[in-house]
Amino acid sequence: MSDLCDELRQIFYNKNDYECSVSIKVIRKNDEGKVENFCRDRKVIGRDTLKYINTKHVIGQNTGYHIICQNLLTNTSTFYLNNDIPSSTDYMNTSIGCYNEGIIPYQSELIVPLIPLIKKTDNFPLRGFLCIDCKEKNNFDIKYDVPTLQGVADGIYELFSNILSKN
């Protein structure tokens, strides 16, 4: 999975000429909305400090995850895109306290849920999130970047369904 994150990071770097970071977050069963890092691209593995690992990251305290979950319940857009995090007055992220001076190392982010694109039923479990962030503002676009990540999330959905059902 780290190879996949590495490749996505490289694709977005080639597209925009900005450094990005890619991670896959998972939701564990019976963990009250806790989200944990499953893997990251190898360039930023150092973000997983002891403080980060020991922080309880929950859906309701992270704007991107929270909005996606609300939208899934109402069948509206299934992604979160913020191209100017520093200007977002209502932005929440449990990782903020894990970084020096409470400043996250990115200014834009795109998050898509790990769900199937074509839903065979109305009842499907959300497995987690595919996240990409960038040090620069205005790095992501709806027309190309969102469908790209949604396609990848769809492609790995079954794999994560199998992995997480065993835990």
N, C-alpha and C positions, 0 to 999 in steps of 0.2 A: 504493500500500500504506500510505503514511502516513495517507491519508484513512481507511482501514479502522481503523488503530490509533487515530486520533483519535476515531472514532465509538464504538469499543468502550470507550475511556476515558470518554467521555461517558455511555454506557449504565450503566457501573458506578458512576460518580459519581452519576447520577440515582437509581440503585437504593439506594445505601448512604450517600450524602451524605459520602463520603470521597474524597480525592484518590487516584487510581490512575495507574499508568503501564502502557502496553502496548507490547510489542516482539515482533518475529518474528526468531527466530534460525534460521540455516540451517547445514546440515552440508555441507561441500564434499567432492567426490570425492577419494579418496586423501589425506586430510588427517589421518589418525590420530585421528579422533574430535574434531577441532577444531570448535568452534561459533563462528559469527560473527554479529554483529548485521546483519540485512538492513535493518530499518527500525524506527523507534520512533514513538510519538505525538509530535507536534511540541512539546508542552508540556515534555518532558524531553529534548529532543535534546542538551542540554548534558551529559548523562551520558557521551556518547561523547568523553571527553577523550583526549588523545594517550596517556596512560598506559593507559586502558581499551582503546584500539585496539591498542596494542602488547603487551597481555597475551595470552598464549595461553590461551584459554578452551576447556577440553576436557571432554568428557562425564563422564569418571571422576572429575573433581575438583569437580563440581557435584552436590550431593545430588539435586536435582529431576530433572536429565537422567539421572543414573545410575540412579535408582530406576525411572524410566519405561522405560529400556532393559532393565533386568532384568525388569520386568513384561511387556514385550512378548515377551521370550524364553519366558516361562512362561505366556503368555496370561492374565495377571491384569489388574488395573485399569490403565487407560492414562491416568493423570493423577497429578500430584503436588500436594498441597494442604498448606500449612503456615500455620496461622493464628497462630503465635506463634514466629517465628524467633528472637528473643532468648533464649528458654528452651530452644531445641533445642541440646543439647550436642554432637550429632554432625553439625551442619549444616556443609556445605562449599560455598563459592562462590568462584570465582576472581576475582570482581569486588571482593571485600572490600578487597584491597590498593589498589584504585583510588580509594577514598574517604578523606576526611579521618579520621584516627585509626582507620582500618580499620573504620568503621561504615557498613554499607549503609543507604541512605535509605528502607528499608521494613521493615515488621514482619510482613507476611503476603504470601504469594504463591500463585498457582495457575498450573500449567504443564500444557499438553496437547501431545502430539506431533502433528506434521503427518503424519497418516496418514489413509487412507480409513476411514470408519466401517463400511462394509460391504466386507469384503475378498473380492475375487473369487478370490484365490489365497492360499496361506500365505506366498508370497514377495512382499513389497512393500517398497520402500525407504522408510526413515524419512527425511524431507526436512528436518526441523528441529523447532522448538518454538514454540508460541504462548504467550507469557508475560504475566501481569498481576500487578502487585504493588501493595501499598497501604501507606501510612505508618502505618496503624492496625492493631492486632491484631484477630483474629476478623472479618475483612471478608468472607470467602468461604464459601459453603455448597455442599455436595455436590449437593443436590437441584436447584438451578436454575443455578448458575454453571458447574459442570462440564459439563453437557450443552450449555449455550450456547456455551462455548468449543470443545467438541468438534465441534459443528455448524459453527462458523466454520472450524476447522482442516480439516474434511472438505471444506468448500466451496472452500478455496484450495489443496487438495492438488495437484490436476492442474496448476494454474497454476505452482506451485513445481516440480513434476516437469518441466514444460517449460522453465522458466527454468534450473534447475540442470543439466539434461541438456546444455545448450548450453555450460556452463562446464567 
